[in-house]
Amino acid sequence: MIENFKKQLGENLKVLIKSGLIPGYSGIGAKELCKVEEYALGSLPYVYKEFLITCGKEPSRYFKEVSIDLYPDLLELKDVFDEANSEAKSPVTLESDVFLIGEYSGEQFWYFKMSDGNDPAVYFLSIWDNHTYKEDDHLSNFLLSISGVRT
């Protein structure tokens, strides 16, 4: 899957443009990628880097099924998590290698573990009921499926 990810991502974006759902897309540059990796305290998985380089700034409307944050908003996810977690009945402790990629209503989060390789699993976490489950075995599948484009 990892070898076809960039190609399929490009095809999904073309379908979304052709259908009028997005006007275009833009990725982040090397300087911005360095900022994200500084924020992450390490090297990002290959799949996530490719995603950010291809469409990490726009389009926010790429996502139909979940709320994934793009650059620069993704650099605020830890703060959003910490604020919501401080108000939760049962605060959640994240492992040190967790990288948050999205949130919904400040109480539901999606993340992967930095130590899980170049195409890590994606997890969902609800702070209010302290519930976590594996959303997908592969970040590549997850990122492709949330575009709303069915292949």
trRosetta pair geometry for C-beta under 8 A, 3 or more apart (Angstrom, degrees):
i j d omega theta_ij theta_ji phi_ij phi_ji
1 4 6.2 -76 -156 47 36 99
1 5 6.4 61 149 -60 71 91
1 119 6.6 133 86 -164 108 160
1 138 5.8 50 87 160 154 165
1 140 4.9 155 139 89 112 142
1 141 6.4 -34 -167 -53 153 87
2 5 5.6 -26 -152 -16 34 121
2 46 6.7 55 -165 90 120 128
2 47 6.2 -100 -128 -70 87 104
2 118 6.1 56 -135 113 146 114
2 119 4.8 -118 -82 -50 110 138
2 138 7.9 -127 -63 -160 80 127
2 140 5.9 -152 -93 -45 54 154
4 7 5.4 -66 -163 49 61 113
4 8 5.4 54 144 -22 90 110
5 8 6.1 -65 -146 41 25 104
5 9 6.1 27 159 -22 65 109
5 47 5.6 -97 -172 -126 171 93
5 50 6.2 101 110 91 119 150
5 119 7.7 -163 -57 -106 146 119
5 140 4.3 -93 -102 -139 122 120
5 143 7.8 50 -159 70 110 123
5 144 7.2 -129 -139 -51 73 119
6 9 5.7 -52 -145 34 29 115
6 10 6.5 31 155 -18 62 105
6 50 5.1 -97 -84 -175 98 136
6 54 6.8 175 -141 -62 81 141
7 10 5.9 -58 -155 35 29 111
7 11 6.5 27 150 -17 64 107
8 11 5.5 -53 -146 38 36 113
8 12 6.3 41 153 -22 67 102
8 144 5.5 0 125 -119 125 134
8 151 6.8 -44 -150 -60 113 168
9 12 5.7 -52 -149 34 31 113
9 13 6.5 30 153 -18 63 105
9 50 7.2 158 18 134 158 107
9 51 6.7 -149 -123 -105 154 69
9 54 5.7 77 126 110 136 166
9 55 7.3 -155 169 9 115 120
9 143 7.1 -9 -99 124 111 114
9 144 6.5 -107 -80 -94 69 86
10 13 5.8 -55 -149 36 31 111
10 14 6.5 33 153 -20 65 105
10 54 7.0 -112 -72 -152 76 136
11 14 5.7 -53 -149 34 33 113
11 15 6.5 35 153 -20 65 103
11 149 7.9 180 116 140 81 155
11 151 7.7 73 106 -99 129 127
12 15 5.8 -55 -152 34 32 112
12 16 6.5 29 152 -17 65 107
12 62 8.0 73 131 -156 114 103
12 144 6.3 -170 -47 -146 151 75
12 147 4.5 61 175 100 132 172
12 149 4.4 -178 -137 44 87 150
12 151 7.6 -75 -79 -51 92 117
13 16 5.7 -55 -149 37 33 112
13 17 6.4 33 153 -19 66 105
13 22 7.3 -65 -154 69 71 141
13 25 5.3 -65 -151 0 131 149
13 54 7.5 -145 -35 157 151 114
13 55 6.3 -173 -94 -64 135 144
13 62 7.4 -29 -102 -116 80 116
13 147 7.8 -100 -67 -139 53 143
14 17 5.7 -54 -147 36 32 111
14 18 6.1 31 156 -18 66 109
15 18 5.8 -56 -143 40 28 111
15 19 6.2 18 159 -11 64 112
15 149 5.0 104 81 -121 143 133
16 19 6.0 -60 -142 44 26 105
16 21 4.5 -82 -163 68 79 113
16 22 4.6 28 138 19 114 109
16 59 7.4 -157 130 49 141 144
16 61 7.9 160 -179 108 130 95
16 62 6.6 -16 -128 -117 175 68
16 147 6.5 -104 -56 180 130 110
16 148 7.6 94 -96 65 107 105
16 149 6.5 -93 -53 -55 89 119
17 20 7.8 39 175 -69 30 24
17 21 7.7 -82 -64 52 20 72
17 22 5.8 -56 -80 77 60 85
17 23 7.2 42 -128 177 83 13
17 24 6.5 51 -110 -90 119 44
17 25 7.8 -101 -63 -12 113 96
21 61 6.3 -161 157 134 82 121
21 148 7.5 -140 -176 76 166 139
22 25 6.5 31 142 -59 139 89
22 58 7.8 149 -169 157 119 91
22 59 4.0 -155 -143 10 128 174
22 61 5.2 177 -90 78 90 110
22 62 6.3 16 -69 -72 149 67
23 59 7.2 144 40 -97 66 131
24 58 6.9 36 96 115 74 128
24 59 7.1 143 82 -58 39 111
25 54 7.2 11 131 148 131 73
25 55 4.2 -34 179 -117 128 105
25 57 8.0 137 -179 67 64 75
25 58 5.3 -168 -140 102 48 80
25 59 5.2 -83 -96 -17 81 86
25 62 7.3 56 -104 -67 122 124
26 55 6.9 92 62 -128 22 53
26 57 4.7 -33 93 65 94 118
26 58 4.7 44 32 38 85 104
27 52 6.3 101 -160 141 93 44
27 53 4.6 36 171 159 144 30
27 54 4.8 134 -77 70 131 6
27 55 5.6 -45 -78 -48 79 21
27 56 5.0 59 -149 21 65 86
27 57 6.3 145 -146 8 10 92
28 32 3.8 -115 -173 93 113 133
28 33 5.6 145 112 -54 116 74
28 36 7.2 84 110 -19 166 132
28 52 5.0 -28 29 161 117 94
28 53 6.4 -78 58 -96 70 40
28 56 4.3 -46 -10 78 102 130
28 57 5.8 133 -65 -42 72 96
28 71 4.9 50 -75 30 131 162
29 32 5.3 93 53 15 66 101
29 33 6.9 -118 108 -7 34 94
30 33 5.5 -54 -144 36 31 114
30 34 6.5 36 154 -22 64 102
31 34 5.8 -51 -156 30 30 114
31 35 6.9 32 146 -19 61 102
32 35 5.4 -48 -153 31 39 115
32 36 6.6 38 149 -18 67 101
32 52 7.9 -153 114 162 107 117
32 56 7.6 166 121 102 131 133
32 71 5.7 71 173 -180 128 156
32 72 7.7 -111 -147 -85 111 85
33 36 5.7 -52 -150 35 35 111
33 37 6.4 30 153 -14 67 106
33 44 7.8 -111 -166 22 90 132
33 49 6.7 54 -146 -142 125 89
33 52 6.3 132 -102 112 89 132
33 53 6.8 8 -77 -76 131 87
34 37 5.8 -57 -145 41 31 107
34 38 6.3 37 153 -22 65 104
35 38 5.6 -51 -148 34 31 113
35 39 6.4 33 151 -19 63 106
35 72 8.0 -28 115 -124 142 96
35 75 7.1 -31 142 -90 108 138
36 39 5.5 -54 -151 37 33 115
36 40 6.2 28 150 -16 66 110
36 44 6.7 0 120 -44 112 139
36 52 6.6 -96 20 -149 172 164
36 71 6.6 -75 -69 -97 121 115
36 74 7.0 22 -124 92 108 123
36 75 7.0 -114 -104 -76 66 95
37 40 5.3 -53 -139 43 36 111
37 42 6.7 -103 -167 94 83 26
37 43 6.0 5 -143 -107 123 38
37 44 5.8 -110 -94 -19 88 93
38 41 7.4 29 179 -74 31 40
39 75 5.3 -114 -106 -127 160 87
39 78 8.0 -162 -180 -7 100 128
40 43 7.9 -106 98 50 129 5
40 44 5.9 94 46 -73 173 86
40 99 5.3 5 -130 -111 106 123
40 114 6.5 141 172 -93 111 133
42 97 7.7 -17 30 -134 153 86
42 114 5.3 87 79 179 137 148
43 114 7.9 126 72 -168 53 109
44 48 4.8 -105 167 85 117 118
44 49 5.0 145 90 -59 115 87
44 52 7.6 30 108 6 165 139
44 99 7.3 133 -119 -153 87 174
44 114 7.4 -87 -117 -126 43 93
45 48 4.8 82 63 12 87 104
45 49 7.0 -153 92 -8 42 88
45 112 6.9 -54 1 117 140 147
45 114 7.3 -158 -39 -139 88 51
45 116 7.5 -26 -80 78 134 78
45 117 6.6 56 -124 114 113 42
45 118 4.9 144 -165 -146 86 33
45 119 6.5 157 171 -62 132 26
45 120 5.4 -135 -68 -5 158 100
45 139 6.4 117 91 31 148 156
46 49 5.7 -59 -150 35 29 113
46 50 6.3 27 157 -17 66 107
46 118 3.8 11 17 -158 109 109
46 119 7.1 -38 61 -52 98 72
47 50 5.9 -56 -150 37 30 110
47 51 6.4 33 151 -21 64 106
47 118 6.2 116 -13 156 85 71
47 119 4.8 84 -26 -103 137 72
47 120 7.9 -151 42 19 124 65
47 138 7.8 150 -68 174 173 87
47 139 4.8 146 95 91 140 115
47 140 4.7 -110 -136 -67 141 85
47 143 7.1 174 158 14 110 142
48 51 5.4 -51 -148 35 35 116
48 52 6.3 32 155 -16 67 105
48 99 7.8 35 -143 106 174 145
48 101 7.4 -121 -127 -102 123 130
48 112 7.3 -150 -57 42 135 145
48 139 6.2 -46 -57 156 87 153
49 52 5.9 -59 -149 39 29 107
49 53 6.1 26 156 -17 66 111
50 53 5.7 -55 -141 40 29 111
50 54 6.1 22 160 -14 64 113
51 54 6.1 -65 -147 41 24 105
51 55 6.8 -55 -178 52 61 81
51 56 6.4 100 123 -72 68 89
51 143 5.4 -89 -104 -159 140 158
52 55 7.9 -104 -135 66 16 41
52 56 3.2 40 -152 -76 58 143
52 71 6.5 77 -151 -28 104 122
53 56 6.6 44 -22 -8 20 120
55 58 6.6 -88 -163 85 79 44
55 59 6.8 -38 -169 14 117 61
55 62 6.4 95 143 -59 143 158
55 70 7.8 -74 137 -122 69 129
56 70 5.6 156 176 -156 49 90
56 71 4.9 40 144 2 101 113
57 70 5.7 129 -129 156 18 125
57 71 5.4 -51 -87 66 68 97
58 70 7.1 126 -63 146 28 167
59 62 4.9 130 76 -38 87 87
60 63 7.1 -50 176 25 51 101
60 70 6.1 -121 -88 8 79 129
62 146 7.6 63 128 111 85 90
62 147 5.4 -48 177 -120 83 80
63 66 5.9 -80 -174 71 119 59
63 67 6.5 130 121 -108 146 29
63 68 5.1 175 -84 25 150 96
63 102 7.9 164 -136 -122 164 149
63 146 5.0 -9 -133 148 79 112
63 147 7.1 -62 -92 -97 38 39
63 148 7.9 123 -173 -23 20 98
64 146 6.5 175 41 175 68 59
64 147 6.7 45 3 152 103 21
64 148 3.3 67 0 -62 151 117
65 145 7.3 -39 38 130 145 85
65 146 5.0 -125 49 -134 99 73
65 148 6.8 160 -26 -73 91 76
66 102 6.0 88 143 117 106 156
66 104 7.1 -102 -160 -51 68 123
66 110 6.2 51 170 -37 142 147
66 146 5.2 -61 32 -129 98 131
67 102 5.2 162 101 180 59 113
67 103 6.3 -47 97 82 115 36
67 104 4.5 134 27 -82 128 82
68 101 5.7 -17 -143 142 93 93
68 102 3.8 -76 -109 -76 46 133
68 110 6.8 -51 -96 60 81 138
68 143 7.8 71 -95 -117 171 78
68 146 6.6 96 -16 119 127 159
69 73 4.4 -125 -166 106 108 106
69 74 4.1 152 109 -80 109 71
69 76 7.7 -131 -172 54 156 84
69 77 5.9 -171 36 -67 155 114
69 101 6.8 -172 42 167 82 43
69 102 5.2 170 -3 -106 75 60
69 103 6.8 16 -34 18 117 81
70 73 6.1 56 63 39 52 105
70 74 6.3 -88 147 -28 7 106
71 74 5.9 -45 -80 25 49 108
71 75 7.3 52 -134 -21 67 100
72 75 5.2 -34 179 19 75 120
72 76 7.8 69 134 -17 77 97
73 76 5.8 -60 -167 30 51 110
73 77 7.7 75 141 -49 70 83
74 77 5.6 -16 -162 -20 51 118
74 100 7.6 -180 -163 101 82 81
74 101 6.7 -13 -135 -142 121 46
74 102 7.9 -45 -109 -73 94 53
76 79 5.2 -54 -170 42 68 116
76 80 6.0 72 133 -25 85 101
77 80 5.5 -53 -146 36 37 113
77 81 6.1 39 155 -20 69 105
77 100 4.0 -159 137 101 135 127
77 101 7.5 -12 -93 -57 172 6
77 102 7.5 -72 -114 -77 136 10
77 103 6.1 165 -136 -22 95 118
77 109 7.5 115 -175 -135 111 114
78 81 5.6 -55 -148 39 31 113
78 82 6.1 31 154 -20 66 107
78 100 6.5 168 -68 25 59 132
79 82 5.7 -52 -141 37 30 111
79 83 6.3 30 158 -19 63 106
80 83 6.0 -57 -150 36 27 110
80 84 6.4 19 157 -10 63 110
80 103 5.6 -144 117 20 142 171
80 106 5.6 -124 -176 -124 101 83
81 84 6.1 -63 -147 42 28 104
81 85 5.8 26 158 -21 67 115
81 94 7.5 14 157 -29 146 142
81 100 6.0 -147 -43 -73 139 160
81 103 7.2 -147 -67 -88 79 136
81 109 6.0 32 -99 -81 108 152
81 127 7.7 170 -150 -70 70 134
82 85 5.7 -57 -138 40 26 113
82 86 6.3 31 159 -26 62 105
83 86 6.0 -54 -152 28 27 111
83 87 7.1 11 154 -6 59 108
83 106 7.2 -48 87 -165 108 120
84 87 6.0 -70 -158 42 34 104
84 88 6.5 50 146 -45 68 100
84 106 4.7 174 -74 159 128 88
84 107 5.4 -167 -163 -91 139 58
84 127 5.2 131 134 47 112 170
85 88 5.4 -38 -148 6 38 122
85 91 5.1 74 173 -142 88 87
85 92 5.8 -101 -128 42 112 82
85 127 5.7 -122 -90 -138 64 132
86 91 7.1 25 -96 -104 29 121
88 91 5.2 135 71 -86 111 52
88 92 6.9 3 78 -8 164 83
88 127 4.7 -114 -87 160 139 102
88 128 6.2 -141 -128 -97 96 43
88 130 7.5 119 167 -62 134 88
89 128 7.3 60 15 -157 99 56
90 130 4.5 -44 92 -45 124 140
92 125 6.6 126 175 -180 169 129
92 127 5.8 -116 -1 -123 125 73
92 130 5.8 172 -78 -124 98 82
92 132 7.9 124 -143 -50 136 116
94 98 4.3 -93 177 36 115 150
94 111 7.6 -53 -140 133 126 176
95 98 5.2 118 62 -32 76 99
95 113 6.6 3 79 -118 133 110
97 113 5.0 55 108 -166 105 81
97 114 4.2 -122 -175 42 94 96
97 115 4.6 6 165 -12 166 101
98 111 5.0 18 -172 163 98 144
98 112 7.7 160 -148 86 57 28
98 113 5.9 -41 -92 -100 54 65
98 114 7.5 -118 -57 -9 7 86
99 111 6.0 159 78 -158 42 89
99 112 5.8 -16 58 63 95 75
99 113 7.5 144 13 -117 81 16
99 114 5.5 93 -24 -59 115 91
100 103 7.0 12 176 -52 122 98
100 109 5.5 -51 -136 -171 109 122
100 110 7.3 109 -159 77 63 48
100 111 4.8 -47 -99 -93 49 103
101 110 5.3 -55 65 100 92 96
101 111 6.1 155 7 -105 81 41
101 112 6.7 34 -21 1 126 91
101 122 7.6 -60 38 -134 138 108
102 109 6.9 158 89 -155 52 54
102 110 4.4 13 55 41 98 111
103 106 6.2 46 154 -93 131 31
103 107 7.8 116 -173 31 101 27
103 108 6.4 142 -161 81 61 54
103 109 4.9 -19 -101 -100 82 72
103 110 7.5 -149 -69 16 39 72
104 107 7.3 -53 89 57 67 66
104 108 4.3 -15 55 65 97 111
104 109 7.9 -158 19 -69 68 34
105 108 6.3 48 48 16 92 94
107 126 6.5 27 142 -157 87 69
107 127 5.0 -116 -158 43 68 105
107 128 5.2 15 -174 -26 129 105
108 124 6.9 -7 -174 -172 97 94
108 125 7.1 164 -155 86 51 50
108 126 5.1 -17 -104 -102 82 73
108 127 7.4 -131 -72 6 36 79
109 124 7.4 155 84 -156 46 48
109 125 4.8 -15 61 61 94 99
109 127 7.3 61 -3 -38 107 96
110 122 5.9 4 -175 -180 103 107
110 123 7.0 160 -154 82 54 45
110 124 5.7 -24 -99 -99 72 65
110 125 7.7 175 -82 19 25 77
110 135 6.4 -12 -131 -10 103 160
110 142 7.9 166 -175 174 135 141
111 122 7.3 157 80 -154 27 65
111 123 5.5 -25 65 62 78 94
111 125 6.7 2 14 1 113 119
112 116 6.4 -116 174 48 95 130
112 120 4.1 117 -175 93 121 127
112 121 6.6 159 -131 81 88 45
112 122 5.4 -51 -75 -98 92 60
112 123 7.0 144 -93 12 40 83
112 139 5.6 -14 -80 -79 151 121
113 116 4.4 90 76 -18 96 112
113 120 5.7 -158 55 -167 67 146
113 121 7.4 17 21 57 97 85
113 123 7.9 48 -29 -1 88 124
114 120 7.7 -88 -98 -44 12 160
116 120 3.4 92 90 -124 119 108
116 121 6.0 -91 172 21 158 78
117 120 5.8 151 58 -72 69 74
119 138 4.9 -3 156 -150 108 94
119 139 5.5 -148 -162 39 56 91
119 140 5.1 -27 -142 -13 114 108
120 138 7.7 140 89 -136 19 42
120 139 5.4 44 60 -29 64 116
121 134 5.5 -38 174 -146 128 109
121 135 7.9 144 170 51 80 69
121 136 6.6 -175 -154 94 65 52
121 137 5.3 -47 -106 -147 93 34
121 138 6.9 -36 -95 -61 49 26
121 139 7.4 -179 -136 -44 3 73
122 134 7.4 107 78 -166 48 64
122 135 4.5 -52 104 63 96 113
122 136 4.8 22 42 47 106 90
122 138 7.8 -7 -6 96 94 20
122 139 5.5 117 -52 -97 103 64
122 142 4.4 34 9 -59 153 167
123 132 5.9 9 175 -172 118 100
123 133 6.9 173 -153 90 76 29
123 134 5.7 -51 -101 -106 74 48
123 135 6.0 163 -124 0 14 91
124 132 6.8 168 86 -148 52 53
124 133 5.6 -8 56 59 97 76
124 134 7.9 108 15 -166 79 4
124 135 4.7 101 -29 -62 99 109
125 131 7.3 163 -151 87 46 50
125 132 4.7 -7 -102 -100 79 89
126 129 5.2 12 107 44 121 88
126 130 7.3 -64 89 -9 74 10
126 131 4.6 8 47 53 107 95
126 132 7.7 -158 23 -69 64 47
127 130 7.1 12 -166 -76 31 52
134 137 7.0 40 162 -75 128 54
135 142 6.1 66 113 -113 113 126
136 139 7.3 139 90 -80 116 25
136 141 5.0 -157 179 86 136 110
136 142 4.0 -174 40 -66 148 98
136 145 7.4 169 -87 25 150 139
137 141 7.1 37 60 33 73 140
138 141 4.4 85 74 6 102 103
138 142 6.8 -169 96 -8 54 86
139 142 5.4 -58 -147 39 34 116
139 143 6.0 29 159 -17 70 108
140 143 6.2 -57 -144 38 26 105
140 144 6.4 19 159 -12 62 111
141 144 6.0 -65 -148 42 27 107
141 145 6.0 21 159 -19 66 114
142 145 6.0 -62 -144 36 24 107
142 146 6.5 18 163 -20 62 109
143 146 6.4 -56 -145 30 27 108
143 147 7.8 42 154 -35 55 94
144 147 6.4 -46 -171 4 38 114
144 149 7.8 -76 178 69 73 100
144 151 7.4 -38 163 6 121 131
